[in-house]
Amino acid sequence: MVRALHGRQAGRPGLTGTGTGTGTGTGRLGYRPAMFVDALVNLYTADIEAGLHFYGDLLGFAETFRTPAEGVPEHVELRVAGFTLGLGTVEAARRVHGVDPSPGSPAMVLVVWAEDVDGAFADLVAAGVPVVQPPHDAGNGNRSALLADPDGNLVEIVAKARPPAPDQAAPDPEAGADEGSGPDSTAVRVALWRARHLEVDGQPAVLEDRIGVALAAPDDGWRDRGDMHPVGTRGFRAAIVARARFVEDLVTEQVGLGVDQYVILGAGLDTFVQRRPEMASALAVFEVDQPGPQRWKRQRLVELGYGVPDWLALVPVDFEAGESWLAALAEAGFDRTRPAVVVSTGVSMYLTEEANVATLRQIAGLAPGSTLAMTFLLPAELLGEADRAGLAMAERGARASGTPFVSFYSPDRMLAVAREAGFADVRHVSGTALGDRYFTGRSDGLWPSTGEDLLVATT
Ligand SMILES: C[S@@+](CC[C@H](N)C(=O)[O-])C[C@H]1O[C@@H](n2cnc3c(N)ncnc32)[C@H](O)[C@@H]1O
């Protein structure tokens, strides 16, 4: 650490001894380690401007600190995914520490986890970054490429060989094969991510769902699936728990206002009824999904001992088959004269524009005081570089699995479509807003990827 260059740290609360960081217990060596409150890797560079171009402009790390503030800096800090990288000049190292580092001696490799190794590699090579080793299967389930930063330090770009993606990842030969054979693979994936959140992310949990994975009963090796990688897919995992938590908070709020009907469109492995029995039992809950997955879920609920209580109706409907899900709901006991809270997460992208519009119209026609929360995918041109690669991969995986993404909306268009459908009030909630609401101040740096936003509309 370059003490003299870290003036900002003097103001950090942890350094006064009030921090609650780890490392305070008595370790195996029988002494109490010092209380460390933060850490970073500092790279000494022969040309800090070139280093900034590489890590900031090309790799997209976000600058968080520099000194001096004016002119050519001698120390800069950049962050990516909870990790801090420092760049310091050789001159500063000599002046401050009396050491003479030689940048580029490859005694270390800086590893950056990517969503698409080949795509990132191609972009960086096109930008003139020197290649050390092109993308290759590294033999441990990883795909990896080695580049050199301007000082010659090794930079490895790595991802799980089977690329992950939100809701849809690598091609799934089971997907859509036989609708009577089991759950929808996209619904399983998000349920597994909710479970993984409790295993690999720090506290506090954004959402606690251990029942979805029990329903799915995946094979023993499920944690080794490429799309479950703790680092490579953390942004997707965070986005999935964020949207589920948002929905749960909305339902809680609406129940507080007296709403007692809850409709979950494309429910998949939703476990609200099992996790929140005290609230659910005071409601009429309607889960709508495709007939095959509904049959499977009913059977699993019985097998696990939850059963299907009186307050839960599993309503089998295919939104694309021209059936009226409202008629099916009414048959299952839904009262159209009373308000409802309706949610649809991770579904609209699989439906055609016609099916989405028809669904919105039907919800807009529900009793006054009804609320809809629906997620939608943003078109690629509205995403930043990093999230665009993730979306492209998701699209490829979805297509290969037979459940392609077919609908994308800009926030403005989503609001316009909802207004046109007849909602009295429409609101856009961005993925970033969910990040601010549920992830601010986390010590593990967990933050949702962007690409999926929410429409909240009321009748
Ligand atoms: C990604 S999962 C989301 C599940 C759940 N909403 C969640 O967030 O955990 C998508 C769900 O949409 C359902 N779905 C997709 N197309 C459908 C259609 N045409 N009719 C009914 N449900 C559909 C799938 O069966 C699946 O359960």
The ligand as a Gaussian input file, in Angstrom:
#p B3LYP/6-31G(d) Opt

LIG

0 1
 C      -37.971000     -17.413000     -16.279000
 S      -39.372000     -18.254000     -15.718000
 C      -39.901000     -17.115000     -14.477000
 C      -40.594000     -17.800000     -13.355000
 C      -41.012000     -16.883000     -12.202000
 N      -41.889000     -15.830000     -12.641000
 C      -39.789000     -16.329000     -11.518000
 O      -39.480000     -15.141000     -11.680000
 O      -39.143000     -17.076000     -10.792000
 C      -40.550000     -18.012000     -17.030000
 C      -41.887000     -18.648000     -16.753000
 O      -42.788000     -18.249000     -17.784000
 C      -43.566000     -19.361000     -18.153000
 N      -44.037000     -19.190000     -19.542000
 C      -43.270000     -18.981000     -20.640000
 N      -44.054000     -18.931000     -21.729000
 C      -45.332000     -19.128000     -21.310000
 C      -46.587000     -19.202000     -21.968000
 N      -46.672000     -19.096000     -23.293000
 N      -47.692000     -19.428000     -21.239000
 C      -47.609000     -19.554000     -19.887000
 N      -46.452000     -19.476000     -19.202000
 C      -45.312000     -19.270000     -19.900000
 C      -42.594000     -20.533000     -18.030000
 O      -43.264000     -21.769000     -17.941000
 C      -41.820000     -20.164000     -16.785000
 O      -42.401000     -20.686000     -15.624000

